Amino acid sequence: MDNKTESIIRANFEEALLGFDFEKVHSVMEFLDWEWHGKDGRHVPSIVEMIRNLEDLLKSAISFMDNGFSSVGTGGFMVEIFEDNDVEISFIIADSRSYSEATDNTVG
């Protein structure tokens, strides 16, 4: 990936961060007792920890770019980079997906 594209992605990420409701996510995590394990033991992450986690996810998403798309997540958060270099940040409590018959999704 060239530097210009990465700069655009990082700027889009910063814009997504500004629009993200960390207070709401923190409240939900407290309500659900959604804990992360860290060097200080298990705890509901602070907003600063959430942002640092998202920054790490962005780095991973950039490194995994394949055919103009990347999606990585952990701890309930997901960062997606799309073909047009838009970035989406999500906090996911539950999700579901169906798979087409053409997709091999066997286990084992």
LUMROLO-915795 format. One line per field, with one value per residue: residue number from 1; residue in one letter; x, y, z of N, C-alpha, C, O, CB in turn. Coordinates in nm, 4 decimals. Glycine has a CB too. Example, Ala and Ser with C-alpha at 12.3 -4.5 7.8 and 13.67 -1.06 7.14 Angstrom:
BEGIN
mikol: [1; 2] .
dopa: [A; S] .
n.xx: [1.3190; 1.2850] .
n.yy: [-0.5690; -0.2250] .
n.zz: [0.7800; 0.7080] .
ca.xx: [1.2300; 1.3670] .
ca.yy: [-0.4500; -0.1060] .
ca.zz: [0.7800; 0.7140] .
c.xx: [1.3200; 1.2900] .
c.yy: [-0.3300; 0.0030] .
c.zz: [0.7800; 0.7870] .
o.xx: [1.4236; 1.3409] .
o.yy: [-0.3319; 0.1138] .
o.zz: [0.8465; 0.8039] .
cb.xx: [1.1308; 1.4084] .
cb.yy: [-0.4473; -0.0598] .
cb.zz: [0.9046; 0.5725] .
//
This chain:
BEGIN
mikol: [1; 2; 3; 4; 5; 6; 7; 8; 9; 10; 11; 12; 13; 14; 15; 16; 17; 18; 19; 20; 21; 22; 23; 24; 25; 26; 27; 28; 29; 30; 31; 32; 33; 34; 35; 36; 37; 38; 39; 40; 41; 42; 43; 44; 45; 46; 47; 48; 49; 50; 51; 52; 53; 54; 55; 56; 57; 58; 59; 60; 61; 62; 63; 64; 65; 66; 67; 68; 69; 70; 71; 72; 73; 74; 75; 76; 77; 78; 79; 80; 81; 82; 83; 84; 85; 86; 87; 88; 89; 90; 91; 92; 93; 94; 95; 96; 97; 98; 99; 100; 101; 102; 103; 104; 105; 106; 107; 108] .
dopa: [M; D; N; K; T; E; S; I; I; R; A; N; F; E; E; A; L; L; G; F; D; F; E; K; V; H; S; V; M; E; F; L; D; W; E; W; H; G; K; D; G; R; H; V; P; S; I; V; E; M; I; R; N; L; E; D; L; L; K; S; A; I; S; F; M; D; N; G; F; S; S; V; G; T; G; G; F; M; V; E; I; F; E; D; N; D; V; E; I; S; F; I; I; A; D; S; R; S; Y; S; E; A; T; D; N; T; V; G] .
n.xx: [0.0843; 0.0521; 0.1908; 0.0173; -0.2409; -0.2535; -0.2418; -0.4857; -0.6632; -0.5988; -0.6788; -0.9526; -1.0132; -0.9631; -1.1692; -1.3882; -1.3458; -1.4012; -1.6743; -1.7725; -1.9525; -1.8203; -1.8818; -2.1379; -2.0822; -1.9069; -2.0825; -2.2580; -2.0788; -2.0127; -2.2662; -2.3096; -2.1027; -1.8700; -1.5662; -1.2169; -0.9061; -0.6134; -0.2836; -0.3302; -0.5184; -0.8619; -1.1014; -1.3467; -1.2849; -1.1321; -1.2200; -0.9939; -0.8408; -1.0064; -0.9801; -0.7052; -0.7035; -0.8585; -0.6878; -0.4780; -0.6185; -0.6699; -0.4087; -0.3610; -0.5672; -0.4877; -0.2501; -0.3524; -0.4839; -0.6569; -0.7318; -0.8505; -1.0111; -1.0570; -1.1034; -1.1013; -1.1187; -1.1632; -1.2369; -1.4974; -1.4942; -1.4751; -1.2907; -1.3249; -1.2042; -1.2841; -1.3183; -1.3165; -1.1560; -1.2884; -1.3556; -1.4911; -1.5987; -1.7011; -1.8920; -1.9727; -2.2273; -2.3772; -2.4026; -2.4921; -2.4640; -2.5411; -2.4335; -2.3515; -2.4192; -2.2038; -1.9856; -1.7304; -1.7757; -1.7110; -1.6346; -1.3436] .
n.yy: [-0.1166; 0.2205; 0.5281; 0.7476; 0.6366; 0.5018; 0.7232; 0.8465; 0.6493; 0.6494; 0.9105; 0.8902; 0.7027; 0.8533; 1.0381; 0.8653; 0.7841; 1.0240; 1.0412; 0.8313; 0.6845; 0.6560; 0.6776; 0.5643; 0.2991; 0.2296; 0.2423; 0.0317; -0.1822; -0.1788; -0.2359; -0.4939; -0.6185; -0.6552; -0.7587; -0.7011; -0.8680; -0.7691; -0.6401; -0.5599; -0.7326; -0.8537; -0.6308; -0.3765; -0.2023; 0.1227; 0.4304; 0.5323; 0.2978; 0.1598; 0.3183; 0.2890; 0.0148; 0.0147; 0.1597; -0.0242; -0.2269; -0.0977; -0.0800; -0.3533; -0.4113; -0.2573; -0.3900; -0.6310; -0.5817; -0.6806; -0.7094; -0.4585; -0.4550; -0.4966; -0.6480; -0.6572; -0.7662; -0.7541; -0.8076; -0.7158; -0.5012; -0.3873; -0.3101; -0.1960; -0.1658; -0.0318; -0.0701; 0.1887; 0.3196; 0.4092; 0.3954; 0.1930; 0.1771; -0.0458; -0.1639; -0.4686; -0.6581; -0.8848; -1.0954; -1.2381; -1.4588; -1.5883; -1.8513; -1.9063; -2.1893; -2.2318; -2.1671; -2.3083; -2.4006; -2.5860; -2.7603; -2.8822] .
n.zz: [0.0000; -0.0828; 0.0534; 0.0348; 0.0140; 0.2603; 0.4316; 0.3715; 0.4601; 0.7341; 0.8031; 0.7541; 0.9483; 1.1814; 1.1559; 1.1826; 1.4477; 1.5831; 1.5482; 1.6931; 1.9619; 2.2414; 2.5117; 2.5310; 2.4556; 2.6611; 2.8790; 2.8135; 2.8205; 3.0926; 3.2020; 3.1028; 3.2219; 3.0759; 3.0357; 2.9822; 2.9642; 3.1126; 3.1916; 3.4487; 3.5399; 3.5117; 3.3783; 3.3059; 3.0148; 2.9925; 2.8233; 2.6980; 2.6748; 2.4971; 2.2662; 2.2139; 2.1576; 1.9246; 1.7579; 1.7359; 1.6048; 1.3638; 1.2567; 1.2159; 1.0344; 0.8145; 0.7506; 0.6669; 0.4328; 0.1498; -0.1788; -0.1619; 0.0668; 0.4186; 0.7360; 1.0782; 1.4187; 1.7771; 2.1221; 2.1109; 1.9409; 1.6001; 1.3108; 0.9908; 0.6618; 0.3579; -0.0048; -0.1117; 0.0631; 0.2866; 0.6368; 0.8882; 1.2200; 1.4657; 1.7446; 1.8544; 1.9800; 1.9275; 1.6418; 1.3242; 1.0482; 0.7305; 0.5135; 0.1765; -0.0358; -0.1957; -0.0502; 0.1386; 0.4462; 0.6346; 0.9382; 1.0877] .
ca.xx: [0.0000; 0.1337; 0.1763; -0.0992; -0.3590; -0.2525; -0.2761; -0.6303; -0.7274; -0.5803; -0.7642; -1.0899; -1.0226; -0.9747; -1.3053; -1.4777; -1.3274; -1.4698; -1.8181; -1.8064; -2.0041; -1.7474; -1.9543; -2.2455; -2.0215; -1.8556; -2.1988; -2.3042; -1.9799; -2.0311; -2.3926; -2.2928; -1.9807; -1.7873; -1.4308; -1.0978; -0.7970; -0.4939; -0.1750; -0.3844; -0.6284; -0.9842; -1.1704; -1.4132; -1.1841; -1.1584; -1.2319; -0.8567; -0.8048; -1.0836; -0.9189; -0.5771; -0.7388; -0.9004; -0.5674; -0.4094; -0.6982; -0.6461; -0.2786; -0.3790; -0.6521; -0.4038; -0.1542; -0.4253; -0.5601; -0.6570; -0.8299; -0.9173; -1.1006; -1.0003; -1.1897; -1.0428; -1.1881; -1.1365; -1.2921; -1.6251; -1.4742; -1.4353; -1.2494; -1.3328; -1.1578; -1.3533; -1.2470; -1.3021; -1.0741; -1.3700; -1.3294; -1.6042; -1.5698; -1.8222; -1.8900; -2.0708; -2.2714; -2.4166; -2.4266; -2.5212; -2.4427; -2.5652; -2.3312; -2.4053; -2.3758; -2.0765; -1.8802; -1.6953; -1.7661; -1.7088; -1.5466; -1.2674] .
ca.yy: [0.0000; 0.3416; 0.6190; 0.8341; 0.5573; 0.4806; 0.8512; 0.8646; 0.5545; 0.6980; 1.0292; 0.8405; 0.6397; 0.9617; 1.0910; 0.7662; 0.7931; 1.1437; 1.0183; 0.7112; 0.7141; 0.5742; 0.6812; 0.4656; 0.1662; 0.2060; 0.2138; -0.1035; -0.2771; -0.1856; -0.3032; -0.6365; -0.6636; -0.6992; -0.7320; -0.7383; -0.9124; -0.6898; -0.6606; -0.5332; -0.8255; -0.8368; -0.5058; -0.3092; -0.1082; 0.2668; 0.4826; 0.5398; 0.1613; 0.1288; 0.3888; 0.2214; -0.1114; 0.0448; 0.1971; -0.1510; -0.2951; -0.0293; -0.1252; -0.4900; -0.4055; -0.2066; -0.4942; -0.7430; -0.5375; -0.7774; -0.6704; -0.3353; -0.4691; -0.5633; -0.6446; -0.7237; -0.7310; -0.8204; -0.7398; -0.6555; -0.3969; -0.4256; -0.2036; -0.2401; -0.0728; -0.0672; -0.0440; 0.3330; 0.3657; 0.4453; 0.3135; 0.1795; 0.1250; -0.1024; -0.2424; -0.5718; -0.7407; -1.0123; -1.0899; -1.3659; -1.4555; -1.7134; -1.8797; -1.9680; -2.3288; -2.2310; -2.1433; -2.4247; -2.3583; -2.7060; -2.7577; -3.0055] .
ca.zz: [0.0000; -0.0890; 0.1674; 0.0155; 0.0486; 0.4049; 0.4944; 0.3534; 0.5511; 0.8716; 0.8198; 0.7630; 1.0795; 1.2793; 1.1420; 1.2424; 1.5931; 1.6319; 1.5438; 1.7687; 2.0949; 2.3391; 2.6391; 2.5228; 2.4563; 2.7962; 2.9633; 2.7800; 2.8723; 3.2376; 3.2284; 3.0716; 3.2895; 2.9633; 3.0823; 2.9075; 3.0503; 3.0894; 3.2883; 3.5812; 3.5634; 3.4352; 3.4072; 3.1940; 2.9648; 2.9888; 2.6865; 2.6440; 2.6340; 2.3768; 2.1527; 2.1841; 2.0942; 1.7874; 1.6819; 1.7039; 1.5029; 1.2363; 1.2061; 1.1651; 0.9151; 0.7050; 0.7113; 0.6055; 0.3150; 0.0405; -0.2793; -0.1247; 0.1822; 0.5353; 0.8527; 1.1950; 1.5404; 1.9037; 2.2381; 2.0754; 1.8407; 1.4651; 1.2194; 0.8518; 0.5593; 0.2349; -0.1308; -0.1340; 0.1758; 0.4014; 0.7548; 0.9796; 1.3531; 1.5239; 1.8667; 1.8207; 2.0916; 1.8679; 1.4985; 1.2614; 0.9039; 0.6593; 0.4133; 0.0556; -0.0552; -0.2673; 0.0459; 0.2194; 0.5852; 0.7175; 1.0546; 1.1052] .
c.xx: [0.0895; 0.1003; 0.0526; -0.2265; -0.3665; -0.2885; -0.4261; -0.7064; -0.7172; -0.6658; -0.9104; -1.1146; -1.0419; -1.1148; -1.4066; -1.4668; -1.4057; -1.6214; -1.8652; -1.8478; -1.9400; -1.8184; -2.0636; -2.1891; -1.9698; -1.9706; -2.2515; -2.2081; -1.9910; -2.1579; -2.3799; -2.1748; -1.8845; -1.6430; -1.3261; -0.9942; -0.6724; -0.3901; -0.2206; -0.5023; -0.7486; -1.0539; -1.2450; -1.3156; -1.2298; -1.1725; -1.0942; -0.8123; -0.8802; -1.0193; -0.7861; -0.6015; -0.7787; -0.7819; -0.4880; -0.4851; -0.6795; -0.5140; -0.2897; -0.4607; -0.5724; -0.3087; -0.2218; -0.5050; -0.5440; -0.7678; -0.9131; -1.0115; -1.0275; -1.0958; -1.1226; -1.1175; -1.1402; -1.2019; -1.4257; -1.6149; -1.4344; -1.3975; -1.2522; -1.2837; -1.2175; -1.2735; -1.2243; -1.2218; -1.1549; -1.3398; -1.4543; -1.5558; -1.7016; -1.7913; -2.0050; -2.1015; -2.3103; -2.4302; -2.4504; -2.5001; -2.4774; -2.4556; -2.3955; -2.3518; -2.2408; -1.9584; -1.8562; -1.6752; -1.7715; -1.6089; -1.4742; -1.1927] .
c.yy: [0.1237; 0.4347; 0.7076; 0.7606; 0.5354; 0.6095; 0.8785; 0.7742; 0.6030; 0.8219; 0.9877; 0.7723; 0.7458; 1.0225; 0.9956; 0.7684; 0.9102; 1.1245; 0.9017; 0.7478; 0.6210; 0.5693; 0.5742; 0.3238; 0.1331; 0.1713; 0.0723; -0.2074; -0.2904; -0.2630; -0.4545; -0.6994; -0.7259; -0.6622; -0.7752; -0.7833; -0.8321; -0.7168; -0.6360; -0.6254; -0.7953; -0.7076; -0.4581; -0.2031; 0.0368; 0.3101; 0.4939; 0.4012; 0.1198; 0.1921; 0.3242; 0.0882; -0.0885; 0.0864; 0.0727; -0.2276; -0.2303; -0.0743; -0.2651; -0.4895; -0.3567; -0.3165; -0.6119; -0.7023; -0.6377; -0.7383; -0.5507; -0.3447; -0.5393; -0.5459; -0.7226; -0.6791; -0.8104; -0.7400; -0.6730; -0.5496; -0.4556; -0.2994; -0.2626; -0.1283; -0.1212; -0.0252; 0.1034; 0.4016; 0.4229; 0.3479; 0.3124; 0.1177; 0.0757; -0.1643; -0.3405; -0.6563; -0.8792; -0.9920; -1.2310; -1.3511; -1.5910; -1.7291; -1.9466; -2.1090; -2.3361; -2.2118; -2.2683; -2.3764; -2.4783; -2.6911; -2.8892; -3.0418] .
c.zz: [0.0000; 0.0281; 0.1579; 0.0573; 0.1992; 0.4793; 0.4849; 0.4503; 0.6952; 0.8997; 0.8329; 0.8973; 1.1878; 1.2756; 1.2056; 1.3946; 1.6509; 1.6373; 1.6286; 1.9112; 2.1979; 2.4739; 2.6405; 2.5290; 2.5964; 2.8914; 2.9393; 2.8360; 3.0242; 3.2730; 3.2090; 3.1456; 3.1880; 2.9964; 2.9806; 3.0090; 3.0133; 3.1954; 3.4320; 3.6142; 3.4751; 3.4778; 3.2833; 3.1444; 2.9730; 2.8426; 2.6217; 2.5964; 2.5075; 2.2537; 2.1150; 2.1139; 1.9482; 1.7010; 1.6439; 1.5963; 1.3661; 1.1755; 1.1465; 1.0369; 0.7945; 0.6576; 0.6416; 0.4830; 0.2023; -0.0559; -0.2351; -0.0070; 0.2950; 0.6521; 0.9648; 1.3194; 1.6593; 2.0153; 2.2147; 1.9672; 1.7062; 1.3882; 1.0792; 0.7608; 0.4280; 0.1121; -0.1573; -0.0230; 0.2916; 0.5142; 0.8416; 1.1094; 1.4115; 1.6590; 1.8532; 1.9437; 2.0411; 1.7180; 1.4462; 1.1122; 0.8461; 0.5549; 0.2945; 0.0426; -0.1230; -0.1712; 0.1277; 0.3622; 0.6799; 0.8310; 1.0608; 0.9910] .
o.xx: [0.1887; -0.0038; -0.0098; -0.3103; -0.4732; -0.3588; -0.4863; -0.8021; -0.8150; -0.7195; -0.9839; -1.2236; -1.1267; -1.1721; -1.4993; -1.5679; -1.4692; -1.6889; -1.9852; -1.7848; -1.9986; -1.8148; -2.0797; -2.2426; -1.9873; -1.9576; -2.2857; -2.2506; -1.9801; -2.1567; -2.4323; -2.1500; -1.8267; -1.6040; -1.3440; -0.9956; -0.6318; -0.4065; -0.1583; -0.5778; -0.7389; -1.0647; -1.2110; -1.2682; -1.3483; -1.1403; -1.0799; -0.7529; -0.8242; -1.0056; -0.7574; -0.5286; -0.7378; -0.7765; -0.4361; -0.4242; -0.6739; -0.5074; -0.2348; -0.4271; -0.5882; -0.2891; -0.1575; -0.5861; -0.4328; -0.8849; -1.0317; -1.0864; -0.9468; -1.1609; -1.0907; -1.1723; -1.0841; -1.2198; -1.4643; -1.7158; -1.3689; -1.4634; -1.1902; -1.3171; -1.2030; -1.1738; -1.1242; -1.2187; -1.0977; -1.3033; -1.5156; -1.4820; -1.8021; -1.6801; -2.1208; -2.0126; -2.2795; -2.4655; -2.4306; -2.5167; -2.4472; -2.3930; -2.4826; -2.2504; -2.1701; -1.8438; -1.9502; -1.5716; -1.8283; -1.5108; -1.5337; -1.1239] .
o.yy: [0.1309; 0.4216; 0.7394; 0.8165; 0.5488; 0.6045; 0.9282; 0.8174; 0.5984; 0.8359; 1.0441; 0.7826; 0.7305; 1.0544; 1.0390; 0.7560; 0.8974; 1.1844; 0.8753; 0.8327; 0.5198; 0.4671; 0.5023; 0.2385; 0.0211; 0.0814; 0.0016; -0.3084; -0.4006; -0.3462; -0.5330; -0.8194; -0.8323; -0.5459; -0.8707; -0.7413; -0.8281; -0.8056; -0.6846; -0.5979; -0.7214; -0.6779; -0.4944; -0.1217; 0.0683; 0.2346; 0.4676; 0.3888; 0.0525; 0.1275; 0.3066; 0.0524; -0.1633; 0.0518; 0.0639; -0.2863; -0.2995; -0.1035; -0.2925; -0.5594; -0.4093; -0.3338; -0.6846; -0.7807; -0.6746; -0.7346; -0.5419; -0.2503; -0.6293; -0.4424; -0.8403; -0.5690; -0.9191; -0.6188; -0.5833; -0.5118; -0.5596; -0.1960; -0.3655; -0.0115; -0.2379; 0.0462; 0.1406; 0.5243; 0.4791; 0.2327; 0.4164; 0.0192; 0.1467; -0.2108; -0.3005; -0.7176; -0.9797; -0.8832; -1.3297; -1.2424; -1.6950; -1.6314; -2.0324; -2.1437; -2.4361; -2.2377; -2.3279; -2.3188; -2.4720; -2.6176; -2.9953; -3.1439] .
o.zz: [0.0725; 0.0925; 0.2591; 0.1280; 0.2591; 0.5802; 0.5800; 0.5146; 0.7698; 1.0096; 0.9141; 0.9536; 1.2757; 1.3798; 1.2740; 1.4637; 1.7556; 1.7210; 1.6359; 1.9741; 2.2365; 2.5424; 2.7391; 2.5998; 2.6444; 2.9745; 3.0341; 2.8923; 3.0780; 3.3637; 3.2881; 3.1333; 3.2102; 2.9855; 2.9049; 3.1248; 2.8971; 3.2790; 3.5263; 3.7074; 3.3771; 3.5968; 3.1707; 3.2237; 2.9620; 2.7508; 2.5023; 2.4893; 2.4209; 2.1498; 1.9966; 2.0214; 1.8594; 1.5829; 1.5327; 1.5069; 1.2645; 1.0561; 1.0398; 0.9414; 0.6843; 0.5373; 0.5659; 0.4338; 0.1646; -0.0182; -0.2666; 0.0180; 0.2719; 0.6657; 0.9486; 1.3249; 1.6455; 2.0035; 2.2897; 1.9077; 1.6989; 1.3989; 1.0523; 0.7801; 0.3916; 0.1231; -0.2186; -0.0144; 0.3851; 0.4906; 0.8659; 1.1095; 1.4076; 1.6844; 1.8419; 2.0029; 2.1052; 1.6726; 1.5172; 1.0568; 0.9046; 0.5137; 0.3089; 0.1032; -0.1097; -0.2079; 0.1803; 0.3956; 0.7889; 0.8198; 1.0419; 0.9922] .
cb.xx: [-0.0962; 0.1121; 0.2990; -0.1094; -0.3569; -0.1148; -0.1975; -0.6720; -0.6641; -0.4322; -0.7468; -1.1192; -0.8967; -0.8685; -1.3397; -1.4459; -1.1784; -1.4361; -1.8600; -1.6876; -2.1580; -1.6060; -2.0159; -2.3267; -1.9064; -1.7786; -2.3099; -2.3179; -1.8377; -2.0370; -2.5022; -2.2741; -2.0147; -1.8341; -1.4064; -1.0445; -0.7716; -0.5275; -0.0577; -0.4278; -0.6694; -1.0778; -1.0710; -1.5534; -1.1489; -1.0441; -1.3025; -0.7570; -0.8344; -1.2288; -0.8977; -0.4957; -0.8531; -1.0065; -0.4785; -0.3947; -0.8463; -0.6462; -0.1730; -0.4474; -0.7732; -0.3235; -0.0785; -0.5182; -0.5141; -0.6765; -0.9207; -0.9909; -1.2290; -0.8592; -1.3303; -0.8906; -1.3341; -0.9836; -1.1969; -1.6870; -1.3683; -1.5495; -1.1061; -1.4778; -0.9991; -1.4912; -1.3230; -1.4396; -0.9773; -1.5215; -1.2063; -1.7172; -1.5026; -1.8842; -1.9027; -2.0194; -2.3898; -2.5501; -2.3079; -2.6657; -2.2967; -2.7078; -2.2188; -2.3702; -2.4785; -2.0765; -1.9147; -1.5667; -1.8782; -1.6751; -1.6251; -1.3504] .
cb.yy: [-0.0007; 0.4146; 0.7057; 0.8804; 0.4219; 0.4296; 0.9658; 0.8341; 0.4151; 0.7302; 1.1267; 0.7431; 0.5552; 1.0708; 1.1141; 0.6256; 0.8074; 1.2631; 0.9961; 0.6133; 0.7005; 0.6281; 0.8217; 0.4850; 0.1579; 0.3303; 0.3163; -0.1203; -0.2328; -0.0441; -0.2473; -0.6547; -0.7655; -0.6335; -0.8022; -0.6195; -1.0671; -0.5424; -0.5689; -0.3875; -0.8216; -0.9584; -0.3982; -0.2456; -0.1416; 0.3474; 0.6204; 0.5948; 0.0618; 0.1775; 0.5380; 0.1985; -0.1801; 0.1552; 0.2943; -0.2388; -0.2943; 0.1236; -0.1237; -0.5786; -0.3136; -0.0807; -0.5443; -0.8052; -0.3971; -0.9242; -0.7869; -0.2856; -0.5471; -0.5069; -0.7026; -0.6922; -0.7501; -0.8359; -0.6396; -0.5959; -0.2983; -0.5037; -0.1464; -0.2815; -0.0649; -0.0033; -0.1033; 0.3978; 0.4693; 0.4446; 0.3666; 0.0941; 0.2342; -0.2069; -0.1524; -0.6611; -0.6745; -1.0659; -1.0231; -1.4135; -1.4167; -1.7159; -1.9681; -1.8851; -2.4059; -2.1205; -2.0253; -2.4973; -2.2598; -2.8291; -2.7310; -3.1142] .
cb.zz: [0.1215; -0.2238; 0.1794; -0.1321; -0.0249; 0.4504; 0.4288; 0.2064; 0.5374; 0.8969; 0.7005; 0.6481; 1.1084; 1.2526; 0.9927; 1.1889; 1.6278; 1.5433; 1.4041; 1.7708; 2.0979; 2.3575; 2.6632; 2.3936; 2.3526; 2.8477; 2.9371; 2.6270; 2.8335; 3.2976; 3.1373; 2.9221; 3.4019; 2.8266; 3.2142; 2.8189; 3.0360; 3.0857; 3.2553; 3.5911; 3.7089; 3.4539; 3.4553; 3.2366; 2.8219; 3.0605; 2.6864; 2.7520; 2.7480; 2.3920; 2.1860; 2.3141; 2.1711; 1.7871; 1.7638; 1.8303; 1.5416; 1.2556; 1.3185; 1.2707; 0.9394; 0.7502; 0.8335; 0.7062; 0.2688; 0.0931; -0.3108; -0.2384; 0.1442; 0.5698; 0.8205; 1.2078; 1.5230; 1.9282; 2.2855; 2.1962; 1.8875; 1.3924; 1.2557; 0.8146; 0.5528; 0.2319; -0.2459; -0.1450; 0.1282; 0.3657; 0.8346; 0.9167; 1.4454; 1.4301; 1.9971; 1.7052; 2.1653; 1.9297; 1.4249; 1.2933; 0.8694; 0.5931; 0.4712; -0.0696; -0.1374; -0.3737; 0.1364; 0.1646; 0.6183; 0.6333; 1.1858; 1.1392] .
//
